[in-house]
């Protein structure tokens, strides 16, 4: 009986060690894969970047039936990233189209998600 318990303990310990090693390798490869994209966002936003982000946010706030309160806008050299959440799925595509229409925007990365309050 003691041998059986010891064997179970060894198997569990081996599984934990293997799982943590796989996780560490996956995390390392993911961070290296994202490094080039992250390096383009280093440094502070220029006044032009800040103005472009404000212009995009203002355009979104004027869009019909669009709630901009949970939307975050980041701009760098004309590339705009939208993040946060919206209450209606159609607003995700609407945000991209409105953003593309703002002067100075060269590209849009839309990372908006659908807001869900959960099961209440």
N, C-alpha and C positions, 0 to 999 in steps of 0.2 A: 504494500500500500504506500509506504514512504517513497519507494522507488518510482511509483506511478505519479505521485504528487511532484516529485523532483523533476521528472521528465516533462510534466505539464508546465512547470515553472520555466524550464529551459526553453521550451517551445515558445511560450508567451514572450519571454525576454528576447528571443531571436527575432520574433515577428516585430516587436517594438523597435529593435535596433535596425532591422531592415527597412521598416516604414520610415523612420526618421532619416535614414541615409538617402532614401529615394526622394523624400521631401526636400532635403537640403540640396540635392543635385538639381531638382526641378526649379527650386527658387533661384539658384545661381544662374541657370540657363535663361530663366525668364528675365532676371535683372540685366544680364548682358544683352539680351535681345532688345530690351527697351532703352538701353543707354543712348543710342544715336538719336532717337526721338526726343528723349529727355534733354539731351544736350542743346537742342534748338531752343528750349525754353529757359535756359540759364540766363541770369542777369536780370536787371530791373527793367520794367516796362518804360519805354520812352514816353514823353508827353504825347507824341503822335499815336502810340499804341493805346494810351489811356483815353484819348479823344475818340479813337475808332471804337473802343469798347463801349464808351458812353453813347455814341451814335447808334450802335447796334442795339443796345438796351432800350434807347428811346424809340427806335423803330419798332421793336418788339412790343413795347408798351402801347403803341398806337395801333397795332394790328387788331382787327376785330375778333372779339371773343378769346383773346390770348391773355393769360395771367402770367406775368413776368416775375412774380414774387419769389418763386423758387428756381429761377434760371440765373446761372452765373455765366458771364461773358468774359473771355480772355482773348486779347489780341496781341499779336507779335508780327510786325512787318507785313501786315495785311492778312495774315492767316488768323482766322477766328475760331476759337473752340467754345462750344456751348455745352454746359453741363448742368446738372440739377434734374428737376422733374416737372412734369406737366400733368394735368388731370385728364386730358383727352389725347388719345393716340394720334389723332389728326394734327394736333398742335406740334408734334415732333417734325413732321414734314413742313408744316407752315413756318416754323422757326427757321429752317434751312432756307426756304424761299425768301423770306423777309430779309434774312441776313445777307444773302447774295445780292439783294437789291441796294444795299448800303454802299455809297461811294467809298472806295479805298479797300474794300474787301476783295482779296484775291483767292481765298479758299475758305471752306467751312468744314470743320470737324464737329459733327453733331453727336454728342454723347448724352443727350437727354434721355431720360427714362420715364416710364409711366408711373405716376404716383398712385399708390394704393394704400388706403388706411388700414388694411387688414380685415380680419373677420370680426366685426363688432356687432 
